[in-house]
Every structure is written in structure tokens, then in C-alpha cells.
């Protein structure tokens, strides 16, 4: 395997940040928010139906074995989890690239700057692709599975492309709700691993690509990878819900210079517009302070 870090900026989390993520929901207040949330719930319901996935709350006192729970359809095995993750991650990398592409073309056409949105959208797209590359090391999909992904990706890309031209705000809200479902999915997967219900992953070493990408320890396990991926999805949840609260034509992307840590992104659904504006001001103040410190003369130069 080729080793190297040819990627855009992405967060590297502390152990405390990895455990700080919570399952939160942005209340759908407006008609557009309700429409976006409804589309996500419909998509999840259809995918669960096709993949025959049904979440079942399993009591710690459950008497059935893991094999019996799987046979009863109450528990996914590692192959089922991988199929689910590979399909979702192959689709999840689409919105950020579509948004970045359209905003890039708009910037060229109007001959003006983009206020920092393009880079964040590209970071999201690449981050989701790295999730896919990580899990691809665990299983090579069949030709049939790849064909399904090809068709789903083609349909989704074009639909999202058209939708983003009509309303970027609704599209970012849609992605925010989609990422809420992703955080929930990985949280359930983590719970199953920690409870010993996916024994194949209990002591599995983390793939090398994951250790390189998230700067994990050399002895990291698959569970550490799942925690890191869930933190990424929490970041996308927070960023997209926040961008959906802004005016995409005039407002500055508050995450262009820096991002809050996971104690904010993991517990809060989004910045509202006023909070985003204040965060931008704080970022500019920090940047100016840092720039001033670099220009400060050495003591010998002051004499």
C-alpha cells in the first residue's frame, strides 16, 4: 500500500473529543426544513427496507446468543454492517463535491470570491471518500454491489446538482439531517462492538490508512476507527446545519479559518446566523493577533 497524506485539512481528535459526540436533532421549524427532513426519513426508510435492516434494542440481560440474534434478524453481522457503511459512504461523498463544483463555477462566472464555502465543501467530500477508502480495506465489493452504487450515485448526483441550483439552503439542511442519521448509525455500531455483538471487530487492528489519516496510535483497533468516523459525521452535521442557517449568496463561511472542537460540534446541532457571524469576528481577531505576533520585533531590534 502506498503511504502518504495527500489530503486536505481534516480534524484529528483527542480521546475526550471522540467520546463527546451526542445524537442531537435540529428541529424542523420551517416548511423547507420539514421537507428536507421528510426526504431524509423517506430515504432511510426505503434503504432499511431494501437492505432488510431493522434496529432492535437489545437488553444487557438478553439470553439469546449473537448467532441467535443474527438468525432472528435482530442484529447485523460484520458483513451486513460493511455493506451498509460502504453504500452510505459512497453516496455521502456526493453533496460536498456538488456544492463545491457549483460554487466554484459561480465564482468564475461572476468573477468574485466565494466567501470561503468552496474549501469546506471540498473537505467534506474528501473526508467522506476517505471513510469509504478505509472500509474498502475490509471488504472488496462484488461487481453487482458496485453496479448498485454506480446507479445510485448517478441518480443522486444529478438530483442534488439540480436541487442545489434551486436552493442551496435546503440542500445543506438535507445534508445536515442526513448526517444526523449517520451519527445515529455509527453510534449504534459502536454500541454493538462495545457490547460484544460484532465479535469479528472486537480486537481487529485498525487499517493502516485509518491510522495515517486520523493519526491514531499504532495499536489502534477498529473501535477507534468507528469513533473517529462518527466524529467526522458529527462535524458534517454541525457544518451543514450551520450553513443552512446562512445566506449562501452573501454570508461568510464561519468555518473557513477554523472549526469549533468536538465539545461544541458533537453536542450542538448548529450555529444560528448571529453565532456564525460572531465566530467569524473571533476568527479574524485571532488571525490578526497571530499576524501581529509574527511582526513583533525581537528584543534586540527594539533597543
Secondary structure, 3 states (H helix, E strand, C coil): CCCCCCCCCCCCCCHHHHCCCCCCCCCCCCHHHHHHHHHHHHHHHHHHHHHCCCCCCCCCCCCCCHHHHHHCCCCCCHHHHHHHHHHHHHHHCHHHHHHHHHHHHHHHHHCCCCCCHHHHHHHHHHHHHHHHHHHHCCCCCCHHHHHHHHHHHHHHHHHHHHHHHHCHHHHHHHHHHHHHHHHHHHHHHHHHHHCCCCHHHHCCECCHHHHHHHCCCCCCEHHHHHHHHHHHHHHHHHHHHHHHCCCCCCCCCCCCCCCCCHHHHCCCCCCCHHHHHHHHHHHHHHHHHHHHHHHCCCHHHHC
